[in-house]
């Protein structure tokens, strides 16, 4: 038998055996037999390098090292799901569905707690894996996903196939990984989801390969193009392709059947070999999906039932304060470590002085804690009946825990603030914010690195970030730094100088100025100098800028230190202006417009971009200030609210005709 034919045969055999072992958990050959075939394939590929294939099972051990992740735009948006928390929420969802689809079946599946992923196949070959990102643009992590043994590199399908699902770290893999990290004195992962996400975002694929990740796929994106019209049918088709689909699912005719399945899975949750954080309910008929449509972020044909937050009791050992970039003081509970919803919790936010007083939380109290939304630990209440006299009411400190400046509680705010702009904690947090992804996006200058550089005296202010290139010898002398990592960091810093003005405005950390407000300010003033000179009157005249935000902006640019920062950043070559968007005068100019329902002739994002180019302000919610609602098929509550408020409405056909004039 010629080498090429034998190689193809061995790959087919080994793919089948891997499917039986990693997906079905029913191996049909012994480890010895598998190893014999595997070694034969390795030897043939080494002897005939022209026959090597990146999708061969021999290439799944990792070893690819990237310099950075490429950004990839999704062909269709990866939506999130709306939430239900009780039977009443599910009945309301059922009622909304049946207002449009009289006879609806539901497919009920486990909501895996992992990292959302999109897999692409072309003519049966695996070609790309992309993370969810912001739903519109993700990162190419193909090199890492190839190392996950349960994901097939070949499927029996022609043309383009896209499947989406979740990459997870099984509980056993998570426990083993944290044991290794503990022995190596490395920081432990908080939960399997963080471990999975951290593994997939490694530039070196051998790291991901070593962590024994798994994946469950639950959505065949182009099912209807392939002649599949039900969600259950799509899952069955994926199973035929040897794509791993969770067998713990059920097709239900009524919402009461759905509720029974939820109760059953909630009882079994702890015994599962992986973490779940809820149950997903989807309308089975995919044609009904088009009728029901989507909102901006979530489909109307699906919903996620979230398990009730698990509450546990532990002891509150102390209350410590942290200082944010704006000087905001946050009290945090130090807890006796306790297991909650799959992770060990040793701290929880207490938010502000009022919360502590209202809940009468005291040091040495036994307290009840839970994870809000299964994510953020919070102290629910103290168990006053367990007090033994050692507890006393907590007195909120009057001084900053870092710089000892007097704390100030601003009028109409619950929070306290350290007003010292030179407070080391504020300085570090300001630099972390400035370099963050939503601001200047210096991805090689993370939180820990900034804290370390501050500690050794290399970073004292934001402008020092652009002076790091002058400290090459000092940085390379520090433990853990090499020429390649140093240059990568400097390149990222230099690249950030070209970022748009809105990123810089947001990065400055002006109180009350978020990402959207920064964009609005950049487009209105076009230059940093114009913004710096703006009066409160000019600012409040801008849509979306209120009195408090305007006051914060004016106050920020009155500070000599902030003016000096801007001038210094100018000398480093950062962009201080932006191009005005070309706005065509139309009936939409200066109008607040809301989009709702499913549009047929363009995507929601395309409609939004078009409206903004015509001078409209596109909002996500309907209120008395809304001027117009443009609606597509299956428009729901937003359209009804607009009609109730007497807001003008326009169907898609009229909208298309209007913008085509």
Secondary structure, DSSP 8 states (H G I E B T S, - for coil): --HHHHHHHHHHHHHHHHIIIIISS--SS-HHHHHHHHHHHHHHHHH-GGG--TTSGGGTT---B-SS--EEE-SS---B--EE-SHHHHHHHHHHHHHH-SS--EEEEEEE-SEEEEEEEETTEEEEEEE-TTSSEEEB-HHHHTT-TTS-SB-S--SEEEEEEEEE--HHHHHHHHHHHHHTT----SSHHHHHHHHHT-SBHHHHHHT--EEEEEEETTTGGGT--BHHHHHHHHHHTT----S-EEEESSHHHHHHHHHHHHHHGGGSSS-EEEEEEEESBHHHHHHH-B-SSBBTTEEEEE-----EEEEEEEEEEEE-TT-EEEEEEEEEEEEETTEEEEEEE--SHHHHHHTT--TT-EEEEEEETTTEEEEEEE-GGG--S--------SB-TTT--BEEE-TT-S-EEE--TT-HHHHHHHHHHHHSTTTT--TTS-HHHHHHHHHTTS-SSGGGGGGGGGGHHHHHTSTT--HHHHHHHHHHHHHHTTS-HHHHHHHTT-TT--HHHHHHHHHHH-BHHHHHH--HHHHHTSTT--HHHHHHHHHHHH-HHHHHHHHHHHHTT---B---------TTTT-EEEEESB-SSS-HHHHHHHHHHTT-EEESS--TT--EEEE-BT--HHHHHHHHHT-EEEEHHHHHHHHT-
